[in-house]
């Protein structure tokens, strides 16, 4: 997380393809609306969130 805040311009690699992107941490309301969908796809994130008091951040990656 600290790296994305310090350097939000990133290179995303998926399979043989790649693209440049800008990372943006989702603010509370956006994060809260999306987090249940993340947990639906990856239940371990819900388990992890239940074990900690801190809010697990979510980032949006926007192709540039």
Backbone atoms as SQL, in Angstrom:
CREATE TABLE atoms (id INTEGER PRIMARY KEY, chain TEXT, resi INTEGER, resn TEXT, atom TEXT, x REAL, y REAL, z REAL);
INSERT INTO atoms VALUES
  (1, 'A', 1, 'UNK', 'N', 0.816, -1.174, 0.000),
  (2, 'A', 1, 'UNK', 'CA', 0.000, 0.000, 0.000),
  (3, 'A', 1, 'UNK', 'C', 0.870, 1.252, 0.000),
  (4, 'A', 2, 'UNK', 'N', 1.902, 1.260, 0.820),
  (5, 'A', 2, 'UNK', 'CA', 2.761, 2.443, 0.891),
  (6, 'A', 2, 'UNK', 'C', 3.434, 2.695, -0.456),
  (7, 'A', 3, 'UNK', 'N', 3.814, 1.625, -1.147),
  (8, 'A', 3, 'UNK', 'CA', 4.445, 1.784, -2.452),
  (9, 'A', 3, 'UNK', 'C', 3.490, 2.404, -3.462),
  (10, 'A', 4, 'UNK', 'N', 2.218, 2.009, -3.439),
  (11, 'A', 4, 'UNK', 'CA', 1.248, 2.572, -4.384),
  (12, 'A', 4, 'UNK', 'C', 0.960, 4.037, -4.089),
  (13, 'A', 5, 'UNK', 'N', 1.001, 4.423, -2.822),
  (14, 'A', 5, 'UNK', 'CA', 0.822, 5.836, -2.486),
  (15, 'A', 5, 'UNK', 'C', 2.036, 6.639, -2.949),
  (16, 'A', 6, 'UNK', 'N', 3.217, 6.096, -2.754),
  (17, 'A', 6, 'UNK', 'CA', 4.444, 6.794, -3.126),
  (18, 'A', 6, 'UNK', 'C', 4.638, 6.854, -4.634),
  (19, 'A', 7, 'UNK', 'N', 4.226, 5.813, -5.332),
  (20, 'A', 7, 'UNK', 'CA', 4.425, 5.722, -6.782),
  (21, 'A', 7, 'UNK', 'C', 3.164, 5.115, -7.407),
  (22, 'A', 8, 'UNK', 'N', 2.126, 5.939, -7.626),
  (23, 'A', 8, 'UNK', 'CA', 0.868, 5.399, -8.143),
  (24, 'A', 8, 'UNK', 'C', 0.902, 5.009, -9.620),
  (25, 'A', 9, 'UNK', 'N', 1.905, 5.463, -10.374),
  (26, 'A', 9, 'UNK', 'CA', 2.022, 5.034, -11.781),
  (27, 'A', 9, 'UNK', 'C', 2.670, 3.664, -11.789),
  (28, 'A', 10, 'UNK', 'N', 1.977, 2.693, -12.376),
  (29, 'A', 10, 'UNK', 'CA', 2.453, 1.313, -12.334),
  (30, 'A', 10, 'UNK', 'C', 2.353, 0.659, -13.701),
  (31, 'A', 11, 'UNK', 'N', 2.922, -0.510, -13.805),
  (32, 'A', 11, 'UNK', 'CA', 2.817, -1.347, -15.001),
  (33, 'A', 11, 'UNK', 'C', 2.101, -2.624, -14.586),
  (34, 'A', 12, 'UNK', 'N', 0.985, -2.924, -15.238),
  (35, 'A', 12, 'UNK', 'CA', 0.196, -4.118, -14.941),
  (36, 'A', 12, 'UNK', 'C', 0.546, -5.182, -15.966),
  (37, 'A', 13, 'UNK', 'N', 0.843, -6.388, -15.507),
  (38, 'A', 13, 'UNK', 'CA', 1.145, -7.507, -16.401),
  (39, 'A', 13, 'UNK', 'C', 0.125, -8.608, -16.168),
  (40, 'A', 14, 'UNK', 'N', -0.563, -8.998, -17.241),
  (41, 'A', 14, 'UNK', 'CA', -1.546, -10.083, -17.193),
  (42, 'A', 14, 'UNK', 'C', -1.217, -11.031, -18.331),
  (43, 'A', 15, 'UNK', 'N', -0.801, -12.238, -17.978),
  (44, 'A', 15, 'UNK', 'CA', -0.394, -13.189, -19.005),
  (45, 'A', 15, 'UNK', 'C', 0.746, -12.601, -19.817),
  (46, 'A', 16, 'UNK', 'N', 0.607, -12.621, -21.145),
  (47, 'A', 16, 'UNK', 'CA', 1.645, -12.087, -22.023),
  (48, 'A', 16, 'UNK', 'C', 1.481, -10.590, -22.265),
  (49, 'A', 17, 'UNK', 'N', 0.369, -9.994, -21.828),
  (50, 'A', 17, 'UNK', 'CA', 0.103, -8.576, -22.066),
  (51, 'A', 17, 'UNK', 'C', 0.445, -7.707, -20.874),
  (52, 'A', 18, 'UNK', 'N', 0.587, -6.411, -21.139),
  (53, 'A', 18, 'UNK', 'CA', 0.852, -5.455, -20.068),
  (54, 'A', 18, 'UNK', 'C', 0.364, -4.072, -20.486),
  (55, 'A', 19, 'UNK', 'N', 0.148, -3.215, -19.486),
  (56, 'A', 19, 'UNK', 'CA', -0.257, -1.837, -19.758),
  (57, 'A', 19, 'UNK', 'C', 0.120, -0.954, -18.573),
  (58, 'A', 20, 'UNK', 'N', 0.241, 0.349, -18.829),
  (59, 'A', 20, 'UNK', 'CA', 0.501, 1.322, -17.776),
  (60, 'A', 20, 'UNK', 'C', -0.819, 1.682, -17.115),
  (61, 'A', 21, 'UNK', 'N', -0.760, 1.943, -15.805),
  (62, 'A', 21, 'UNK', 'CA', -1.970, 2.281, -15.067),
  (63, 'A', 21, 'UNK', 'C', -1.639, 3.261, -13.946),
  (64, 'A', 22, 'UNK', 'N', -2.678, 3.867, -13.428),
  (65, 'A', 22, 'UNK', 'CA', -2.600, 4.761, -12.278),
  (66, 'A', 22, 'UNK', 'C', -3.397, 4.107, -11.151),
  (67, 'A', 23, 'UNK', 'N', -2.781, 3.962, -9.987),
  (68, 'A', 23, 'UNK', 'CA', -3.457, 3.365, -8.831),
  (69, 'A', 23, 'UNK', 'C', -4.097, 4.465, -8.000),
  (70, 'A', 24, 'UNK', 'N', -5.320, 4.187, -7.529),
  (71, 'A', 24, 'UNK', 'CA', -6.042, 5.131, -6.680),
  (72, 'A', 24, 'UNK', 'C', -6.699, 4.344, -5.559),
  (73, 'A', 25, 'UNK', 'N', -6.379, 4.715, -4.317),
  (74, 'A', 25, 'UNK', 'CA', -7.040, 4.054, -3.194),
  (75, 'A', 25, 'UNK', 'C', -8.489, 4.503, -3.146),
  (76, 'A', 26, 'UNK', 'N', -9.389, 3.542, -3.027),
  (77, 'A', 26, 'UNK', 'CA', -10.809, 3.872, -2.976),
  (78, 'A', 26, 'UNK', 'C', -11.149, 4.481, -1.623),
  (79, 'A', 27, 'UNK', 'N', -11.872, 5.616, -1.626),
  (80, 'A', 27, 'UNK', 'CA', -12.294, 6.207, -0.351),
  (81, 'A', 27, 'UNK', 'C', -13.329, 5.318, 0.331),
  (82, 'A', 28, 'UNK', 'N', -13.587, 5.571, 1.593),
  (83, 'A', 28, 'UNK', 'CA', -14.431, 4.730, 2.428),
  (84, 'A', 28, 'UNK', 'C', -15.729, 4.257, 1.812),
  (85, 'A', 29, 'UNK', 'N', -16.532, 5.167, 1.258),
  (86, 'A', 29, 'UNK', 'CA', -17.831, 4.758, 0.730),
  (87, 'A', 29, 'UNK', 'C', -17.694, 3.857, -0.486),
  (88, 'A', 30, 'UNK', 'N', -16.751, 4.164, -1.368),
  (89, 'A', 30, 'UNK', 'CA', -16.525, 3.323, -2.549),
  (90, 'A', 30, 'UNK', 'C', -15.959, 1.963, -2.140),
  (91, 'A', 31, 'UNK', 'N', -15.025, 1.981, -1.222),
  (92, 'A', 31, 'UNK', 'CA', -14.407, 0.743, -0.738),
  (93, 'A', 31, 'UNK', 'C', -15.458, -0.141, -0.068),
  (94, 'A', 32, 'UNK', 'N', -16.286, 0.468, 0.781),
  (95, 'A', 32, 'UNK', 'CA', -17.306, -0.291, 1.504),
  (96, 'A', 32, 'UNK', 'C', -18.339, -0.908, 0.562),
  (97, 'A', 33, 'UNK', 'N', -18.655, -0.215, -0.520),
  (98, 'A', 33, 'UNK', 'CA', -19.619, -0.741, -1.489),
  (99, 'A', 33, 'UNK', 'C', -19.037, -1.911, -2.278),
  (100, 'A', 34, 'UNK', 'N', -17.747, -1.881, -2.550),
  (101, 'A', 34, 'UNK', 'CA', -17.107, -2.898, -3.383),
  (102, 'A', 34, 'UNK', 'C', -16.588, -4.101, -2.593),
  (103, 'A', 35, 'UNK', 'N', -16.232, -3.909, -1.334),
  (104, 'A', 35, 'UNK', 'CA', -15.578, -4.971, -0.567),
  (105, 'A', 35, 'UNK', 'C', -16.380, -6.270, -0.508),
  (106, 'A', 36, 'UNK', 'N', -17.703, -6.233, -0.360),
  (107, 'A', 36, 'UNK', 'CA', -18.449, -7.500, -0.361),
  (108, 'A', 36, 'UNK', 'C', -18.273, -8.307, -1.649),
  (109, 'A', 37, 'UNK', 'N', -18.117, -7.643, -2.773),
  (110, 'A', 37, 'UNK', 'CA', -17.882, -8.350, -4.039),
  (111, 'A', 37, 'UNK', 'C', -16.509, -9.003, -4.042),
  (112, 'A', 38, 'UNK', 'N', -15.529, -8.330, -3.450),
  (113, 'A', 38, 'UNK', 'CA', -14.189, -8.910, -3.334),
  (114, 'A', 38, 'UNK', 'C', -14.259, -10.175, -2.477),
  (115, 'A', 39, 'UNK', 'N', -14.953, -10.093, -1.353),
  (116, 'A', 39, 'UNK', 'CA', -15.078, -11.236, -0.444),
  (117, 'A', 39, 'UNK', 'C', -15.831, -12.381, -1.117),
  (118, 'A', 40, 'UNK', 'N', -16.809, -12.049, -1.939),
  (119, 'A', 40, 'UNK', 'CA', -17.552, -13.083, -2.665),
  (120, 'A', 40, 'UNK', 'C', -16.624, -13.898, -3.560),
  (121, 'A', 41, 'UNK', 'N', -15.686, -13.220, -4.212),
  (122, 'A', 41, 'UNK', 'CA', -14.739, -13.889, -5.114),
  (123, 'A', 41, 'UNK', 'C', -13.556, -14.507, -4.372),
  (124, 'A', 42, 'UNK', 'N', -13.180, -13.907, -3.246),
  (125, 'A', 42, 'UNK', 'CA', -12.009, -14.366, -2.482),
  (126, 'A', 42, 'UNK', 'C', -12.338, -14.295, -0.989),
  (127, 'A', 43, 'UNK', 'N', -13.028, -15.309, -0.453),
  (128, 'A', 43, 'UNK', 'CA', -13.495, -15.282, 0.940),
  (129, 'A', 43, 'UNK', 'C', -12.405, -15.035, 1.984),
  (130, 'A', 44, 'UNK', 'N', -11.177, -15.351, 1.664),
  (131, 'A', 44, 'UNK', 'CA', -10.098, -15.141, 2.633),
  (132, 'A', 44, 'UNK', 'C', -9.957, -13.669, 3.016),
  (133, 'A', 45, 'UNK', 'N', -10.369, -12.750, 2.140),
  (134, 'A', 45, 'UNK', 'CA', -10.298, -11.328, 2.485),
  (135, 'A', 45, 'UNK', 'C', -11.306, -10.985, 3.576),
  (136, 'A', 46, 'UNK', 'N', -12.463, -11.624, 3.569),
  (137, 'A', 46, 'UNK', 'CA', -13.441, -11.433, 4.636),
  (138, 'A', 46, 'UNK', 'C', -12.941, -11.982, 5.953),
  (139, 'A', 47, 'UNK', 'N', -12.300, -13.136, 5.899),
  (140, 'A', 47, 'UNK', 'CA', -11.736, -13.744, 7.101),
  (141, 'A', 47, 'UNK', 'C', -10.631, -12.861, 7.674),
  (142, 'A', 48, 'UNK', 'N', -9.791, -12.337, 6.798),
  (143, 'A', 48, 'UNK', 'CA', -8.701, -11.471, 7.240),
  (144, 'A', 48, 'UNK', 'C', -9.259, -10.189, 7.851),
  (145, 'A', 49, 'UNK', 'N', -10.268, -9.578, 7.211),
  (146, 'A', 49, 'UNK', 'CA', -10.857, -8.347, 7.723),
  (147, 'A', 49, 'UNK', 'C', -11.454, -8.570, 9.112),
  (148, 'A', 50, 'UNK', 'N', -12.064, -9.738, 9.332),
  (149, 'A', 50, 'UNK', 'CA', -12.676, -10.046, 10.624),
  (150, 'A', 50, 'UNK', 'C', -11.640, -10.187, 11.737),
  (151, 'A', 51, 'UNK', 'N', -10.409, -10.486, 11.388),
  (152, 'A', 51, 'UNK', 'CA', -9.355, -10.711, 12.381),
  (153, 'A', 51, 'UNK', 'C', -8.560, -9.455, 12.715),
  (154, 'A', 52, 'UNK', 'N', -8.827, -8.350, 12.028),
  (155, 'A', 52, 'UNK', 'CA', -8.053, -7.135, 12.253),
  (156, 'A', 52, 'UNK', 'C', -8.985, -5.954, 12.495),
  (157, 'A', 53, 'UNK', 'N', -8.471, -4.946, 13.189),
  (158, 'A', 53, 'UNK', 'CA', -9.259, -3.736, 13.420),
  (159, 'A', 53, 'UNK', 'C', -9.041, -2.711, 12.316),
  (160, 'A', 54, 'UNK', 'N', -7.969, -2.864, 11.573),
  (161, 'A', 54, 'UNK', 'CA', -7.699, -1.893, 10.508),
  (162, 'A', 54, 'UNK', 'C', -8.560, -2.216, 9.288),
  (163, 'A', 55, 'UNK', 'N', -8.793, -1.208, 8.485),
  (164, 'A', 55, 'UNK', 'CA', -9.556, -1.390, 7.255),
  (165, 'A', 55, 'UNK', 'C', -8.593, -1.819, 6.154),
  (166, 'A', 56, 'UNK', 'N', -8.898, -2.912, 5.492),
  (167, 'A', 56, 'UNK', 'CA', -8.065, -3.380, 4.388),
  (168, 'A', 56, 'UNK', 'C', -8.375, -2.507, 3.176),
  (169, 'A', 57, 'UNK', 'N', -7.382, -1.812, 2.638),
  (170, 'A', 57, 'UNK', 'CA', -7.643, -0.894, 1.531),
  (171, 'A', 57, 'UNK', 'C', -7.872, -1.625, 0.210),
  (172, 'A', 58, 'UNK', 'N', -8.610, -0.963, -0.661),
  (173, 'A', 58, 'UNK', 'CA', -8.786, -1.432, -2.038),
  (174, 'A', 58, 'UNK', 'C', -8.306, -0.333, -2.968),
  (175, 'A', 59, 'UNK', 'N', -7.688, -0.740, -4.064),
  (176, 'A', 59, 'UNK', 'CA', -7.189, 0.209, -5.049),
  (177, 'A', 59, 'UNK', 'C', -7.849, -0.037, -6.392),
  (178, 'A', 60, 'UNK', 'N', -8.124, 1.045, -7.080),
  (179, 'A', 60, 'UNK', 'CA', -8.601, 0.991, -8.463),
  (180, 'A', 60, 'UNK', 'C', -7.386, 1.210, -9.355),
  (181, 'A', 61, 'UNK', 'N', -7.247, 0.397, -10.391),
  (182, 'A', 61, 'UNK', 'CA', -6.166, 0.570, -11.360),
  (183, 'A', 61, 'UNK', 'C', -6.787, 1.051, -12.656),
  (184, 'A', 62, 'UNK', 'N', -6.415, 2.263, -13.071),
  (185, 'A', 62, 'UNK', 'CA', -6.984, 2.880, -14.263),
  (186, 'A', 62, 'UNK', 'C', -5.928, 2.894, -15.356),
  (187, 'A', 63, 'UNK', 'N', -6.262, 2.307, -16.477),
  (188, 'A', 63, 'UNK', 'CA', -5.332, 2.277, -17.612),
  (189, 'A', 63, 'UNK', 'C', -5.064, 3.708, -18.086),
  (190, 'A', 64, 'UNK', 'N', -3.784, 4.006, -18.336),
  (191, 'A', 64, 'UNK', 'CA', -3.407, 5.341, -18.838),
  (192, 'A', 64, 'UNK', 'C', -2.701, 5.232, -20.165);
